[in-house]
Amino acid sequence: KAGVTQTPRYLIKTRGQQVTLSCSPISGHRSVSWYQQTPGQGLQFLFEYFSETQRNKGNFPGRFSGRQFSNSRSEMNVSTLELGDSALYLCASSWAADGTNTFGSGTRLTVV
Amino acid sequence: GNSVTQMEGPVTLSEEAFLTINCTYTATGYPSLFWYVQYPGEGLQLLLKATKADDKGSNKGFEATYRKETTSFHLEKGSVQVSDSAVYFCALLTYGQNFVFGPGTRLSVLP
């Protein structure tokens, strides 16, 4: 079966712009979570959605937001981009939101 | 808050050597514990998990035992292969709280 699909794979944006990343979970999975991976901070949890409701949010500024649609697809948005937002953004899905996540390959965002 | 500590490495081993990657945690409540692996250029893959004390997770020759008394979840493999070269992340999840990852341990296995 299809895995978790993230689009786009690579993105270059300018400081001050906004960006939207997309994630299509495995069919039947209701939980989608997002993570930021950087060499300095490692893997950090951004937020988790379950059946269109945000259940948990990590310690990130309000510029980072997300949503989940009725088909479980999810998007995350970062407004007013900063250089420090350059990272690999990973999306994961699971059926039961119990940590047994299947991850996508990620979107590598570069802010210049 | 919850946290995970693991040896950062890099760890370099010869093929067929024994592997141990230490992981200790601090958590409120009763966390589930995980090992995830990230191969070069890819996302993370769940390697194994344990949900309660004394549980042993195992997969692909890797094992880890949930030790509540020492708050540890060390990853072991008896004989590593070149294809095991990757970054390994220890992680925990407590109900109602955020997923927390350790810093990752890079493993290089030489032929």
Backbone of each chain as ProteinMPNN parsed JSONL, in Angstrom:
{"seq_chain_A": "KAGVTQTPRYLIKTRGQQVTLSCSPISGHRSVSWYQQTPGQGLQFLFEYFSETQRNKGNFPGRFSGRQFSNSRSEMNVSTLELGDSALYLCASSWAADGTNTFGSGTRLTVV", "coords_chain_A": {"N_chain_A": [[0.852, -1.19, 0.0], [0.317, 2.359, -0.439], [2.715, 4.647, 0.915], [3.402, 7.264, 3.301], [3.026, 10.357, 1.886], [4.799, 13.188, 1.062], [4.731, 16.493, -0.073], [6.085, 19.546, -1.406], [9.21, 17.843, -2.27], [11.515, 19.325, -2.087], [12.222, 22.723, -1.361], [12.742, 26.149, -1.857], [12.76, 29.183, -0.287], [12.303, 32.7, 0.312], [13.343, 34.853, 2.969], [10.753, 36.079, 5.047], [8.695, 35.303, 3.383], [5.853, 33.043, 3.023], [5.037, 29.566, 3.512], [3.587, 26.505, 2.448], [3.246, 23.185, 3.315], [2.56, 19.848, 2.328], [0.91, 16.805, 3.278], [0.088, 13.494, 2.736], [-1.471, 10.954, 4.348], [-1.119, 7.425, 5.18], [-3.638, 5.376, 3.853], [-6.557, 5.185, 5.781], [-5.325, 5.84, 8.133], [-5.737, 7.959, 10.881], [-4.397, 9.752, 12.396], [-2.118, 12.386, 12.149], [1.092, 13.665, 12.339], [3.588, 16.216, 12.741], [7.03, 17.093, 12.31], [10.063, 18.828, 12.968], [13.3, 18.707, 11.704], [16.552, 19.44, 12.411], [20.135, 19.986, 12.189], [21.133, 21.166, 14.527], [19.098, 21.234, 16.536], [17.949, 18.79, 16.394], [15.343, 16.328, 16.234], [12.208, 17.665, 16.474], [8.997, 17.874, 17.828], [6.177, 19.174, 16.221], [3.241, 19.452, 15.805], [0.19, 17.561, 16.302], [-2.475, 15.99, 14.683], [-5.733, 14.62, 14.904], [-8.359, 13.081, 13.467], [-9.144, 15.577, 12.317], [-8.799, 17.36, 14.407], [-6.646, 19.338, 16.363], [-4.491, 17.847, 18.561], [-2.183, 17.927, 20.07], [0.487, 20.234, 20.586], [3.694, 21.374, 19.815], [6.529, 23.213, 21.125], [6.631, 25.724, 19.491], [6.707, 28.858, 17.698], [3.785, 30.938, 16.946], [3.831, 31.297, 14.24], [3.968, 28.932, 13.002], [1.682, 26.707, 11.821], [-1.061, 24.417, 11.358], [-3.262, 22.086, 9.713], [-5.886, 19.65, 9.376], [-7.622, 17.759, 7.018], [-10.881, 16.428, 6.107], [-10.376, 14.057, 4.8], [-8.155, 13.141, 6.009], [-5.751, 14.092, 5.043], [-3.073, 16.408, 5.485], [-1.887, 19.714, 6.105], [0.852, 21.92, 6.687], [1.712, 25.177, 7.645], [3.991, 27.809, 7.393], [4.505, 31.02, 8.309], [5.935, 34.237, 7.512], [8.756, 33.606, 7.056], [11.877, 32.666, 8.52], [15.501, 32.584, 8.559], [16.297, 30.57, 10.256], [14.315, 28.705, 10.013], [14.938, 26.911, 8.144], [15.069, 23.574, 7.376], [14.502, 20.007, 7.616], [11.324, 18.897, 7.169], [9.238, 16.648, 8.568], [6.549, 14.441, 8.134], [4.242, 12.287, 9.722], [2.168, 9.406, 9.966], [-0.364, 7.582, 11.74], [-2.487, 4.872, 12.777], [-3.598, 4.701, 15.297], [-2.59, 6.756, 16.849], [-0.569, 6.123, 18.667], [2.106, 6.311, 18.711], [3.294, 4.559, 16.956], [4.423, 5.321, 14.331], [4.363, 5.928, 10.79], [6.613, 7.348, 8.704], [6.952, 10.001, 6.306], [9.14, 10.892, 3.551], [9.907, 13.454, 3.839], [10.045, 17.08, 3.573], [12.399, 19.218, 2.366], [13.168, 22.289, 3.404], [14.578, 25.29, 2.48], [15.555, 28.402, 3.53], [16.354, 31.497, 2.274]], "CA_chain_A": [[0.0, 0.0, 0.0], [1.089, 3.583, -0.541], [3.197, 5.162, 2.178], [3.101, 8.659, 3.581], [3.553, 11.164, 0.789], [4.969, 14.603, 1.362], [5.069, 17.333, -1.225], [7.1, 19.067, -2.343], [10.384, 17.269, -1.621], [12.469, 20.411, -1.85], [11.609, 24.046, -1.469], [13.596, 27.269, -1.494], [11.946, 30.371, -0.078], [13.013, 33.888, 0.784], [12.923, 35.372, 4.273], [9.544, 36.88, 5.036], [7.617, 34.634, 2.653], [5.192, 31.964, 3.734], [5.128, 28.302, 2.79], [2.642, 25.454, 2.835], [3.718, 21.835, 3.026], [1.424, 18.927, 2.281], [1.16, 15.431, 3.702], [-0.994, 12.527, 2.542], [-1.151, 9.805, 5.199], [-1.517, 6.106, 4.722], [-5.087, 5.23, 3.845], [-7.099, 4.626, 7.008], [-4.691, 6.453, 9.306], [-6.456, 9.163, 11.27], [-3.493, 10.651, 13.095], [-0.991, 12.931, 11.387], [1.935, 14.529, 13.154], [4.644, 16.922, 12.009], [8.273, 17.243, 13.047], [11.135, 19.601, 12.344], [14.6, 18.107, 11.966], [17.702, 20.274, 12.093], [21.366, 19.456, 12.798], [21.374, 21.734, 15.847], [18.034, 20.945, 17.495], [17.487, 17.411, 16.25], [13.951, 16.123, 15.858], [11.302, 18.324, 17.405], [7.569, 17.713, 17.532], [5.465, 20.417, 15.906], [1.854, 19.263, 16.222], [-0.472, 16.322, 15.923], [-3.907, 16.084, 14.393], [-6.467, 13.347, 14.904], [-9.722, 13.335, 12.986], [-9.287, 17.012, 12.029], [-8.623, 18.169, 15.615], [-5.263, 19.389, 16.864], [-4.487, 17.258, 19.902], [-0.992, 18.364, 20.788], [1.298, 21.212, 19.876], [5.027, 21.529, 20.377], [6.936, 24.541, 21.568], [7.011, 26.527, 18.333], [5.927, 30.114, 17.646], [2.508, 30.9, 16.256], [4.026, 31.326, 12.785], [3.802, 27.543, 12.551], [0.302, 26.265, 12.005], [-1.391, 23.261, 10.537], [-4.657, 21.668, 9.715], [-6.135, 18.326, 8.801], [-8.869, 17.742, 6.278], [-11.751, 15.279, 6.416], [-9.788, 12.837, 4.232], [-6.952, 12.964, 6.829], [-4.603, 14.832, 4.511], [-2.728, 17.513, 6.377], [-0.978, 20.749, 5.635], [1.402, 22.825, 7.679], [2.021, 26.481, 7.087], [4.904, 28.655, 8.151], [4.43, 32.396, 7.797], [7.06, 35.13, 7.808], [9.884, 32.695, 7.188], [13.176, 33.117, 9.023], [16.583, 31.693, 8.133], [16.323, 29.422, 11.166], [13.266, 27.734, 9.691], [15.507, 25.941, 7.209], [15.05, 22.278, 8.061], [13.739, 18.92, 7.012], [10.034, 18.778, 7.837], [8.754, 15.286, 8.428], [5.17, 14.142, 8.485], [4.056, 10.884, 10.049], [0.773, 9.046, 10.22], [-0.606, 6.322, 12.438], [-3.913, 4.573, 12.901], [-4.095, 4.845, 16.661], [-1.909, 7.829, 17.581], [0.102, 5.493, 19.794], [3.548, 6.402, 18.52], [3.754, 3.66, 15.891], [4.281, 6.185, 13.168], [5.003, 5.741, 9.496], [7.07, 8.661, 8.297], [7.259, 10.316, 4.929], [10.548, 11.187, 3.275], [10.185, 14.8, 4.28], [10.223, 18.239, 2.693], [13.555, 20.01, 2.798], [12.924, 23.715, 3.198], [15.728, 26.184, 2.622], [15.162, 29.808, 3.546], [17.527, 32.295, 1.911]], "C_chain_A": [[0.889, 1.241, 0.0], [1.507, 4.041, 0.85], [2.733, 6.578, 2.401], [3.791, 9.511, 2.511], [3.614, 12.616, 1.2], [5.356, 15.352, 0.089], [5.19, 18.787, -0.784], [8.269, 18.425, -1.591], [11.398, 18.337, -1.246], [11.794, 21.743, -2.13], [12.641, 25.091, -1.069], [12.709, 28.501, -1.421], [12.83, 31.504, 0.433], [12.475, 34.295, 2.152], [11.692, 36.245, 4.136], [8.389, 36.253, 4.273], [6.921, 33.629, 3.551], [5.251, 30.709, 2.875], [4.085, 27.337, 3.336], [3.182, 24.113, 2.384], [2.531, 20.884, 3.148], [1.839, 17.512, 2.674], [-0.081, 14.587, 3.455], [-0.663, 11.271, 3.341], [-1.508, 8.497, 4.525], [-3.034, 5.992, 4.831], [-5.57, 4.55, 5.124], [-6.473, 5.192, 8.27], [-5.378, 7.78, 9.617], [-5.568, 10.195, 11.96], [-2.366, 11.087, 12.17], [-0.213, 13.849, 12.313], [3.072, 15.089, 12.309], [5.839, 17.144, 12.92], [9.232, 18.097, 12.238], [12.462, 18.941, 12.698], [15.698, 19.042, 11.486], [18.943, 19.682, 12.74], [21.552, 19.951, 14.231], [20.366, 21.309, 16.897], [17.518, 19.511, 17.408], [16.042, 17.368, 15.79], [13.045, 16.747, 16.903], [9.866, 18.199, 16.912], [6.937, 19.079, 17.296], [4.016, 20.35, 16.374], [1.321, 17.94, 15.714], [-1.947, 16.593, 15.718], [-4.506, 14.683, 14.396], [-7.893, 13.67, 14.542], [-10.026, 14.823, 12.947], [-9.091, 17.919, 13.245], [-7.158, 18.162, 16.033], [-5.265, 18.89, 18.3], [-3.304, 17.725, 20.722], [-0.228, 19.353, 19.937], [2.633, 21.333, 20.585], [5.322, 22.982, 20.682], [7.501, 25.352, 20.395], [6.164, 27.796, 18.301], [4.682, 29.965, 16.789], [2.621, 30.978, 14.742], [3.834, 29.931, 12.167], [2.363, 27.12, 12.848], [0.028, 25.081, 11.095], [-2.877, 23.028, 10.526], [-4.753, 20.278, 9.102], [-7.52, 18.35, 8.174], [-9.653, 16.464, 6.586], [-11.215, 13.975, 5.832], [-8.455, 12.489, 4.9], [-5.702, 13.613, 6.257], [-4.336, 16.052, 5.389], [-1.819, 18.496, 5.668], [-0.384, 21.462, 6.838], [1.852, 24.083, 6.965], [3.015, 27.19, 8.0], [4.861, 30.043, 7.516], [5.684, 33.161, 8.206], [8.333, 34.313, 8.064], [11.146, 33.391, 7.673], [14.239, 32.121, 8.567], [16.605, 30.418, 8.973], [15.235, 28.4, 10.918], [13.752, 26.713, 8.667], [15.668, 24.605, 7.926], [14.426, 21.237, 7.153], [12.454, 18.779, 7.817], [9.451, 17.402, 7.516], [7.312, 15.179, 8.881], [5.092, 12.647, 8.785], [2.576, 10.607, 10.256], [0.713, 7.741, 11.001], [-2.108, 6.111, 12.566], [-4.436, 4.954, 14.28], [-3.434, 5.947, 17.461], [-1.209, 7.281, 18.823], [1.612, 5.497, 19.636], [4.081, 5.486, 17.448], [3.56, 4.347, 14.55], [4.958, 5.641, 11.94], [5.341, 7.134, 8.978], [7.169, 8.782, 6.786], [8.739, 10.636, 4.784], [10.918, 12.626, 3.599], [10.202, 15.836, 3.167], [11.402, 19.03, 3.221], [13.327, 21.447, 2.398], [14.221, 24.489, 3.44], [15.233, 27.618, 2.525], [16.414, 30.652, 3.292], [17.237, 33.794, 2.087]], "O_chain_A": [[2.056, 1.186, 0.386], [0.781, 3.862, 1.828], [1.784, 7.04, 1.768], [4.993, 9.385, 2.277], [2.62, 13.202, 1.63], [6.186, 14.903, -0.702], [4.474, 19.218, 0.119], [8.292, 18.472, -0.361], [12.054, 18.251, -0.208], [10.93, 21.869, -2.999], [13.333, 24.937, -0.062], [11.997, 28.824, -2.372], [13.942, 31.288, 0.916], [11.296, 34.104, 2.45], [11.597, 37.057, 3.215], [7.233, 36.62, 4.482], [7.337, 33.39, 4.685], [5.483, 30.777, 1.668], [3.751, 27.353, 4.521], [3.53, 23.929, 1.218], [1.627, 21.088, 3.957], [2.969, 17.087, 2.433], [-1.173, 14.927, 3.913], [0.321, 10.594, 3.045], [-2.112, 8.465, 3.453], [-3.631, 6.463, 5.799], [-5.073, 3.491, 5.508], [-7.026, 5.042, 9.36], [-5.575, 8.615, 8.733], [-5.939, 11.361, 12.092], [-1.743, 10.267, 11.496], [-0.787, 14.705, 12.986], [3.462, 14.507, 11.297], [5.697, 17.353, 14.125], [9.221, 18.093, 11.007], [12.718, 18.649, 13.866], [15.765, 19.39, 10.307], [18.837, 18.957, 13.729], [22.081, 19.218, 15.067], [20.742, 21.048, 18.04], [16.738, 19.074, 18.255], [15.575, 18.243, 15.06], [13.11, 16.395, 18.081], [9.573, 18.396, 15.733], [7.138, 20.015, 18.07], [3.612, 21.115, 17.25], [1.898, 17.295, 14.839], [-2.577, 17.328, 16.479], [-3.888, 13.712, 13.961], [-8.559, 14.443, 15.23], [-11.041, 15.275, 13.477], [-9.208, 19.138, 13.118], [-6.512, 17.114, 16.055], [-5.957, 19.442, 19.156], [-3.414, 17.898, 21.935], [-0.292, 19.311, 18.709], [2.692, 21.388, 21.813], [4.474, 23.859, 20.516], [8.7, 25.623, 20.332], [5.044, 27.815, 18.811], [4.537, 29.015, 16.02], [1.641, 30.757, 14.03], [3.573, 29.79, 10.973], [1.905, 27.176, 13.989], [0.797, 24.789, 10.18], [-3.643, 23.684, 11.232], [-3.846, 19.803, 8.419], [-8.466, 18.897, 8.741], [-9.15, 15.548, 7.237], [-11.562, 12.897, 6.314], [-7.715, 11.637, 4.408], [-4.681, 13.673, 6.942], [-5.254, 16.644, 5.956], [-1.081, 18.14, 4.75], [-1.03, 21.594, 7.877], [2.312, 24.043, 5.824], [2.884, 27.166, 9.224], [5.147, 30.207, 6.33], [6.395, 32.77, 9.133], [8.898, 34.34, 9.157], [11.444, 34.526, 7.302], [13.936, 30.975, 8.234], [16.891, 29.332, 8.469], [15.226, 27.339, 11.542], [13.043, 25.754, 8.363], [16.328, 24.524, 8.962], [13.901, 21.539, 6.082], [12.503, 18.564, 9.028], [9.21, 17.054, 6.36], [6.915, 15.761, 9.891], [5.795, 11.845, 8.171], [1.825, 11.487, 10.676], [1.618, 6.91, 10.929], [-2.894, 7.054, 12.474], [-5.55, 5.458, 14.425], [-3.695, 6.066, 18.658], [-1.25, 7.89, 19.892], [2.319, 4.776, 20.34], [5.24, 5.626, 17.059], [2.676, 4.01, 13.762], [5.992, 4.978, 12.023], [4.466, 7.987, 8.834], [7.432, 7.807, 6.081], [9.489, 10.649, 5.76], [12.096, 12.98, 3.631], [10.351, 15.513, 1.989], [11.411, 19.461, 4.374], [13.296, 21.785, 1.215], [14.864, 24.347, 4.48], [14.573, 27.996, 1.557], [17.408, 30.534, 4.009], [18.108, 34.625, 1.829]]}, "seq_chain_B": "GNSVTQMEGPVTLSEEAFLTINCTYTATGYPSLFWYVQYPGEGLQLLLKATKADDKGSNKGFEATYRKETTSFHLEKGSVQVSDSAVYFCALLTYGQNFVFGPGTRLSVLP", "coords_chain_B": {"N_chain_B": [[9.806, 18.407, 32.219], [9.259, 15.723, 29.836], [12.069, 13.805, 28.667], [14.757, 12.518, 26.61], [17.786, 10.834, 26.628], [20.612, 9.912, 24.839], [23.547, 8.169, 23.698], [25.546, 10.039, 21.583], [27.355, 9.447, 19.618], [29.605, 9.674, 16.695], [29.188, 6.104, 16.271], [31.353, 3.63, 15.404], [31.732, 0.554, 13.956], [33.0, -2.718, 13.198], [31.904, -5.03, 10.714], [29.761, -7.626, 11.864], [30.246, -7.165, 14.523], [29.255, -6.622, 17.987], [26.528, -4.62, 18.966], [25.665, -1.902, 21.046], [23.541, 0.666, 21.907], [23.086, 3.178, 24.074], [20.243, 4.345, 25.893], [18.5, 6.52, 27.914], [15.795, 7.769, 29.921], [13.602, 10.416, 31.009], [10.538, 10.796, 32.465], [7.139, 11.661, 33.1], [4.411, 9.819, 34.393], [3.538, 6.853, 32.532], [5.442, 5.992, 30.124], [5.415, 4.973, 26.643], [7.992, 3.378, 24.834], [10.357, 3.777, 22.184], [12.353, 2.808, 19.378], [13.579, 4.372, 16.585], [14.766, 4.36, 13.197], [16.843, 6.009, 10.874], [17.684, 5.931, 7.646], [20.177, 6.987, 5.279], [19.114, 9.872, 3.591], [16.435, 9.34, 3.86], [13.147, 9.148, 5.428], [12.114, 8.544, 8.855], [11.998, 5.225, 10.256], [10.026, 2.984, 12.081], [11.61, 0.93, 14.368], [11.451, -0.733, 16.674], [9.33, -1.253, 19.577], [8.201, -0.741, 22.983], [5.785, -1.075, 25.463], [5.355, -1.289, 28.188], [6.83, -1.815, 31.457], [9.557, -4.086, 31.544], [8.9, -5.21, 29.131], [10.068, -6.537, 26.049], [11.147, -5.298, 23.062], [11.563, -6.283, 19.669], [13.146, -6.652, 16.48], [14.286, -7.355, 13.251], [16.677, -8.454, 14.227], [17.47, -6.647, 16.118], [17.162, -5.638, 19.538], [15.49, -4.406, 22.473], [14.997, -3.691, 25.889], [12.536, -2.618, 28.107], [13.331, -0.955, 30.869], [12.244, -0.097, 33.804], [13.247, 0.412, 36.339], [15.781, 1.397, 35.958], [15.265, 3.369, 34.223], [15.706, 2.994, 31.407], [16.347, 2.065, 27.962], [17.968, 0.4, 26.225], [19.449, -0.205, 23.056], [20.267, -3.146, 21.275], [22.243, -5.33, 19.235], [23.299, -8.39, 18.03], [25.077, -8.946, 15.919], [26.225, -6.82, 13.705], [25.551, -5.458, 10.427], [26.787, -4.057, 7.344], [24.66, -2.798, 6.138], [23.209, -1.853, 8.251], [24.07, 0.627, 8.87], [23.224, 3.806, 9.824], [21.162, 6.392, 11.312], [20.112, 6.228, 14.61], [17.311, 6.657, 16.628], [16.138, 7.107, 19.862], [13.012, 7.241, 21.519], [10.151, 8.593, 23.257], [6.747, 8.376, 24.349], [4.152, 9.727, 26.111], [0.855, 9.377, 27.237], [-1.27, 11.894, 26.113], [0.71, 13.745, 25.942], [3.557, 15.249, 24.241], [5.39, 13.693, 21.559], [8.683, 12.7, 22.163], [11.983, 12.87, 21.096], [15.264, 11.46, 21.266], [18.644, 12.706, 20.707], [19.726, 11.247, 18.648], [21.841, 8.673, 17.304], [24.566, 8.154, 15.364], [25.443, 5.443, 13.42], [28.076, 3.721, 11.985], [28.999, 1.06, 10.011], [31.661, -0.87, 9.172], [32.98, -2.76, 6.43]], "CA_chain_B": [[9.138, 17.72, 31.125], [9.861, 14.47, 29.386], [13.301, 13.949, 27.886], [15.469, 11.292, 26.248], [19.223, 11.001, 26.48], [21.264, 8.765, 24.223], [24.896, 8.423, 23.254], [25.416, 10.697, 20.294], [28.251, 8.877, 18.622], [29.261, 8.478, 15.943], [29.662, 4.798, 16.643], [31.919, 2.931, 14.245], [31.969, -0.856, 14.268], [33.268, -3.628, 12.089], [30.81, -5.975, 10.445], [29.595, -8.761, 12.779], [30.478, -6.763, 15.911], [28.083, -6.449, 18.854], [26.128, -3.218, 19.067], [24.821, -1.364, 22.11], [23.335, 2.118, 21.931], [22.403, 3.453, 25.335], [19.155, 5.322, 25.92], [17.821, 6.688, 29.191], [14.708, 8.726, 29.761], [12.917, 11.028, 32.145], [9.154, 10.962, 32.041], [6.042, 11.542, 34.053], [3.472, 8.805, 33.941], [4.041, 5.566, 32.057], [5.642, 6.197, 28.686], [5.801, 3.945, 25.682], [9.354, 3.66, 24.363], [10.529, 3.431, 20.779], [13.553, 3.058, 18.594], [13.373, 4.648, 15.176], [16.008, 4.381, 12.442], [16.801, 6.869, 9.691], [18.712, 5.634, 6.672], [20.574, 8.203, 4.549], [18.197, 10.428, 2.598], [15.073, 8.845, 4.025], [12.467, 9.469, 6.672], [12.331, 7.58, 9.941], [11.231, 3.982, 10.259], [9.914, 2.373, 13.397], [12.395, -0.288, 14.474], [10.796, -1.554, 17.691], [8.678, -0.497, 20.642], [7.785, -1.452, 24.193], [4.763, -0.217, 26.068], [5.328, -1.351, 29.649], [8.056, -2.285, 32.091], [10.046, -5.443, 31.276], [8.618, -5.605, 27.749], [11.202, -6.528, 25.133], [10.825, -5.1, 21.654], [12.586, -6.871, 18.805], [12.874, -6.562, 15.049], [15.472, -7.399, 12.38], [17.856, -8.783, 15.015], [17.636, -5.638, 17.158], [16.329, -5.837, 20.725], [15.601, -3.423, 23.552], [14.124, -4.042, 27.001], [12.03, -1.479, 28.89], [13.77, -1.112, 32.267], [11.686, 1.028, 34.566], [14.061, 0.697, 37.518], [16.932, 2.202, 35.536], [14.719, 4.276, 33.193], [16.554, 2.793, 30.235], [15.798, 1.288, 26.834], [19.167, 0.28, 25.404], [19.303, -0.97, 21.819], [21.349, -4.108, 21.087], [22.192, -6.277, 18.124], [24.428, -9.298, 18.225], [26.022, -8.984, 14.803], [25.77, -5.758, 12.798], [25.907, -5.544, 9.022], [27.023, -2.757, 6.715], [23.354, -2.213, 5.84], [22.658, -1.26, 9.48], [24.589, 1.989, 8.995], [22.08, 4.706, 9.848], [21.04, 7.127, 12.569], [19.119, 5.58, 15.465], [16.681, 7.59, 17.564], [15.303, 6.623, 20.949], [11.913, 8.189, 21.677], [9.1, 8.19, 24.184], [5.432, 9.005, 24.225], [3.257, 9.561, 27.247], [-0.494, 9.732, 26.822], [-1.642, 13.288, 26.276], [1.874, 14.626, 25.833], [4.2, 15.252, 22.935], [6.416, 12.72, 21.229], [10.002, 13.26, 22.448], [13.071, 12.09, 20.518], [16.637, 11.705, 21.659], [19.421, 13.418, 19.689], [20.136, 10.359, 17.557], [23.191, 8.106, 17.329], [24.962, 7.723, 14.019], [26.188, 4.184, 13.398], [28.747, 3.348, 10.735], [29.508, -0.307, 10.061], [32.671, -1.038, 8.123], [33.091, -4.164, 5.98]], "C_chain_B": [[9.852, 16.436, 30.765], [11.122, 14.715, 28.569], [13.928, 12.581, 27.652], [16.934, 11.636, 26.048], [19.796, 9.742, 25.838], [22.661, 9.165, 23.787], [24.851, 8.945, 21.824], [26.318, 10.11, 19.23], [29.067, 9.936, 17.916], [29.875, 7.207, 16.513], [30.128, 4.095, 15.376], [32.279, 1.518, 14.661], [32.349, -1.611, 13.008], [32.086, -4.568, 11.924], [30.914, -7.165, 11.39], [29.926, -8.413, 14.23], [29.158, -6.639, 16.651], [27.809, -4.958, 19.028], [25.326, -2.972, 20.33], [24.748, 0.136, 21.932], [22.495, 2.409, 23.163], [21.343, 4.535, 25.191], [18.582, 5.345, 27.327], [16.788, 7.793, 29.048], [14.271, 9.289, 31.098], [11.498, 11.291, 31.698], [8.221, 10.929, 33.232], [5.087, 10.495, 33.506], [4.183, 7.553, 33.455], [4.233, 5.632, 30.543], [5.733, 4.889, 27.911], [7.154, 4.376, 25.117], [9.557, 3.082, 22.976], [11.986, 3.58, 20.357], [13.134, 3.237, 17.142], [14.741, 4.691, 14.496], [15.818, 5.244, 11.196], [17.983, 6.529, 8.791], [18.998, 6.89, 5.849], [19.536, 8.624, 3.516], [16.76, 9.998, 2.75], [14.441, 9.379, 5.307], [12.738, 8.398, 7.71], [11.48, 6.336, 9.744], [11.191, 3.455, 11.685], [10.693, 1.068, 13.404], [11.762, -1.246, 15.489], [10.192, -0.651, 18.759], [8.424, -1.397, 21.836], [6.854, -0.53, 24.951], [4.687, -0.309, 27.586], [6.616, -1.977, 30.16], [8.286, -3.769, 31.819], [9.653, -5.982, 29.907], [9.912, -5.587, 26.955], [10.671, -6.335, 23.73], [11.932, -5.711, 20.821], [12.15, -6.793, 17.349], [14.197, -6.59, 14.307], [16.753, -7.685, 13.147], [18.171, -7.769, 16.101], [16.695, -5.953, 18.328], [16.526, -4.668, 21.679], [14.592, -3.795, 24.616], [13.807, -2.808, 27.823], [12.379, -1.726, 30.352], [13.303, 0.098, 33.054], [12.602, 1.406, 35.732], [15.282, 1.54, 37.183], [16.54, 3.242, 34.49], [15.553, 4.208, 31.917], [15.859, 1.943, 29.192], [16.929, 1.13, 25.822], [18.923, -0.618, 24.199], [20.51, -1.888, 21.637], [21.12, -4.923, 19.825], [23.464, -7.11, 18.188], [25.485, -9.237, 17.142], [25.555, -7.97, 13.754], [26.281, -6.004, 11.38], [26.128, -4.132, 8.47], [25.699, -2.035, 6.472], [22.667, -1.622, 7.075], [23.155, 0.167, 9.692], [23.449, 2.98, 8.819], [22.17, 5.543, 11.121], [19.88, 6.525, 13.348], [18.628, 6.561, 16.52], [15.874, 6.815, 18.599], [14.22, 7.668, 21.191], [10.921, 7.68, 22.699], [7.832, 8.985, 23.932], [4.628, 8.676, 25.46], [1.889, 10.073, 26.838], [-0.787, 11.204, 27.109], [-0.486, 14.261, 26.153], [2.537, 14.439, 24.472], [5.209, 14.128, 22.801], [7.767, 13.386, 21.457], [11.07, 12.323, 21.902], [14.389, 12.421, 21.203], [17.388, 12.35, 20.5], [19.855, 12.554, 18.517], [21.575, 9.907, 17.72], [23.509, 7.607, 15.934], [25.823, 6.478, 14.124], [26.781, 3.975, 12.018], [29.326, 1.96, 10.914], [30.429, -0.499, 8.867], [32.8, -2.497, 7.734], [34.428, -4.766, 6.391]], "O_chain_B": [[10.904, 16.108, 31.314], [11.227, 15.717, 27.863], [13.672, 11.623, 28.382], [17.272, 12.612, 25.378], [19.486, 8.63, 26.263], [22.936, 10.339, 23.537], [24.196, 8.36, 20.961], [26.049, 10.274, 18.04], [29.229, 11.026, 18.466], [30.931, 7.23, 17.146], [29.384, 3.984, 14.402], [33.041, 1.313, 15.607], [32.048, -1.184, 11.894], [31.364, -4.859, 12.878], [32.007, -7.65, 11.682], [29.888, -9.294, 15.088], [28.09, -6.561, 16.045], [28.722, -4.152, 19.211], [24.415, -3.734, 20.654], [25.776, 0.804, 21.818], [21.357, 1.956, 23.285], [21.524, 5.512, 24.464], [18.219, 4.301, 27.87], [16.89, 8.644, 28.165], [14.532, 8.723, 32.159], [11.272, 11.934, 30.673], [8.479, 10.261, 34.233], [4.975, 10.315, 32.293], [5.285, 7.233, 33.902], [3.307, 5.362, 29.778], [6.083, 3.843, 28.458], [7.427, 5.563, 24.944], [9.005, 2.036, 22.635], [12.738, 4.378, 20.917], [12.447, 2.401, 16.555], [15.747, 5.015, 15.127], [14.768, 5.21, 10.553], [19.135, 6.801, 9.129], [18.138, 7.763, 5.74], [19.13, 7.827, 2.67], [15.94, 10.256, 1.869], [15.11, 9.977, 6.15], [13.501, 7.462, 7.47], [10.401, 6.38, 9.154], [12.193, 3.478, 12.401], [10.473, 0.201, 12.558], [11.562, -2.425, 15.197], [10.494, 0.54, 18.84], [8.427, -2.624, 21.734], [7.114, 0.668, 25.064], [4.02, 0.511, 28.215], [7.382, -2.582, 29.409], [7.365, -4.585, 31.857], [10.033, -7.099, 29.554], [10.759, -4.718, 27.164], [9.841, -7.113, 23.26], [13.101, -5.671, 21.205], [10.964, -6.857, 17.026], [15.139, -5.906, 14.705], [17.818, -7.205, 12.759], [19.053, -8.006, 16.926], [15.591, -6.463, 18.138], [17.577, -4.026, 21.696], [13.462, -4.17, 24.303], [14.702, -2.046, 28.189], [11.797, -2.598, 30.997], [13.893, 1.176, 32.977], [12.72, 2.583, 36.074], [15.763, 2.306, 38.018], [17.404, 3.921, 33.936], [16.039, 5.222, 31.416], [14.918, 1.205, 29.486], [16.863, 1.654, 24.71], [18.275, -1.658, 24.306], [21.648, -1.458, 21.822], [19.989, -5.172, 19.406], [24.561, -6.584, 18.377], [26.665, -9.452, 17.415], [24.611, -8.228, 13.008], [27.299, -6.664, 11.169], [25.702, -3.144, 9.069], [25.623, -0.812, 6.585], [21.641, -0.955, 6.945], [22.698, 0.845, 10.612], [22.786, 2.993, 7.782], [23.116, 5.424, 11.899], [18.791, 6.336, 12.806], [19.417, 7.207, 17.21], [15.038, 5.979, 18.257], [14.486, 8.864, 21.08], [10.855, 6.482, 22.974], [7.846, 10.089, 23.388], [4.443, 7.511, 25.815], [1.783, 11.097, 26.163], [-0.573, 11.686, 28.222], [-0.681, 15.473, 26.249], [2.136, 13.594, 23.671], [5.8, 13.672, 23.78], [7.987, 14.508, 21.002], [11.07, 11.129, 22.201], [14.592, 13.544, 21.665], [16.823, 12.522, 19.42], [20.304, 13.076, 17.497], [22.423, 10.653, 18.209], [22.813, 6.749, 15.391], [26.824, 6.467, 14.842], [26.079, 4.043, 11.009], [30.065, 1.711, 11.867], [30.035, -0.317, 7.716], [32.739, -3.379, 8.59], [34.696, -5.932, 6.099]]}, "name": "protein", "num_of_chains": 2, "seq": "KAGVTQTPRYLIKTRGQQVTLSCSPISGHRSVSWYQQTPGQGLQFLFEYFSETQRNKGNFPGRFSGRQFSNSRSEMNVSTLELGDSALYLCASSWAADGTNTFGSGTRLTVVGNSVTQMEGPVTLSEEAFLTINCTYTATGYPSLFWYVQYPGEGLQLLLKATKADDKGSNKGFEATYRKETTSFHLEKGSVQVSDSAVYFCALLTYGQNFVFGPGTRLSVLP"}
